[in-house]
């Protein structure tokens, strides 16, 4: 999958330190929060699920990642309402979707902007 970060590239300059700092900040944030969200989902800690999904929703919003924003909103909703499934999906299925897409984005920015 390819991502369009052109608006951020234009705003900061593709090779600027500020732009790379934003990308590095995403990676640090991901590395800290993702394991916590994974644990919260496994343990059915709805309060943590809600808080962490909300935080991720903000983070992915900075990159205008609409699909991840929508998945984060749904996970947050499940957490706030202490539910495991609705007529459309389950918490576990949403988390799997979220995991695949956010890991893909992380790999993309690491490779595209040489952040390893």
BELTA-V732603 format. One record per pair of residues at least 4 apart in sequence whose C-alpha atoms are under 8 Angstrom apart, sorted by the first residue. I is the first residue (numbers start at 0). J is the second residue. D is the distance in Angstrom with one decimal. If there is no record, write none. Layout:
{{I,J,D} {I,J,D}}
This chain:
{{0,103,7.7} {1,107,7.7} {2,104,7.7} {4,8,6.1} {4,62,6.7} {5,9,5.9} {6,10,6.1} {7,11,6.0} {7,12,7.5} {7,13,7.8} {7,18,7.3} {7,62,7.8} {8,12,4.8} {8,13,4.4} {8,18,7.0} {9,13,6.9} {11,15,6.3} {11,17,6.5} {11,18,5.5} {12,18,6.7} {13,18,6.5} {13,19,8.0} {14,18,7.0} {14,19,7.2} {15,19,6.4} {16,20,5.9} {17,21,6.3} {18,22,6.5} {19,23,6.0} {19,112,7.7} {19,114,8.0} {20,24,5.9} {21,25,6.4} {22,26,6.5} {22,108,7.1} {23,27,6.3} {23,114,7.3} {24,28,6.0} {25,29,5.9} {25,58,7.1} {26,30,6.0} {26,105,6.7} {27,31,6.3} {28,32,6.0} {29,33,5.4} {30,34,7.2} {31,35,7.2} {32,36,6.2} {32,51,6.9} {33,37,6.1} {34,38,6.1} {35,39,6.1} {35,51,7.8} {36,40,6.1} {36,47,7.2} {36,48,6.0} {36,51,6.1} {36,52,7.5} {37,41,6.3} {37,94,7.9} {38,42,6.0} {39,43,5.7} {39,44,4.8} {39,45,7.1} {39,47,6.0} {39,48,5.7} {40,44,6.4} {40,45,7.6} {40,48,6.4} {40,90,7.7} {40,91,7.3} {40,94,7.7} {43,48,7.8} {44,48,6.2} {44,78,7.9} {45,49,6.1} {45,77,7.7} {45,78,4.4} {45,79,6.6} {45,81,5.7} {46,50,6.3} {46,78,6.2} {46,79,6.7} {47,51,5.9} {47,78,7.6} {48,52,5.9} {48,74,7.2} {48,75,6.5} {48,78,5.2} {48,79,8.0} {49,53,6.1} {49,74,7.0} {49,75,4.3} {49,76,6.9} {49,77,7.4} {49,78,4.4} {49,79,5.4} {50,54,6.3} {50,75,7.2} {51,55,6.2} {51,75,7.8} {52,56,6.0} {52,71,5.3} {52,72,7.1} {52,74,6.1} {52,75,5.0} {53,57,6.5} {53,71,6.8} {53,72,7.1} {53,75,5.9} {54,58,6.4} {55,59,6.0} {55,71,6.6} {56,60,5.9} {56,67,7.3} {56,68,5.2} {56,71,5.2} {56,72,6.6} {57,61,6.5} {57,68,7.9} {58,62,7.4} {59,63,6.4} {59,64,5.6} {59,65,8.0} {59,67,6.6} {59,68,6.2} {60,64,6.0} {60,65,7.3} {60,68,6.2} {63,68,7.9} {64,68,6.1} {65,69,6.2} {66,70,6.3} {67,71,5.9} {67,97,6.5} {67,100,7.1} {67,101,7.3} {68,72,6.2} {69,73,6.3} {70,74,6.2} {70,93,6.6} {70,96,7.7} {70,97,6.3} {71,75,6.0} {71,97,7.3} {72,76,6.1} {73,77,6.2} {73,93,7.7} {74,78,6.2} {74,90,6.5} {74,93,6.7} {74,94,7.3} {75,79,6.1} {76,80,6.0} {77,81,5.7} {77,82,5.1} {77,83,6.5} {77,84,7.6} {77,90,6.8} {78,82,6.7} {82,90,7.7} {83,89,5.7} {83,90,5.1} {83,91,7.7} {84,88,5.7} {84,89,4.0} {84,90,5.8} {85,89,6.4} {88,92,6.5} {88,93,6.9} {89,93,6.2} {90,94,6.1} {91,95,6.2} {92,96,6.3} {93,97,6.0} {94,98,5.9} {95,99,6.2} {96,100,6.3} {97,101,6.0} {98,102,5.9} {99,103,6.1} {100,104,6.3} {101,105,6.2} {102,106,6.2} {103,107,6.1} {104,108,6.3} {105,109,6.2} {106,110,6.1} {107,111,5.8} {108,112,5.6} {108,113,7.5} {108,114,7.2} {109,113,5.4} {109,114,4.5} {109,115,5.7} {110,114,6.7} {110,115,7.4}}
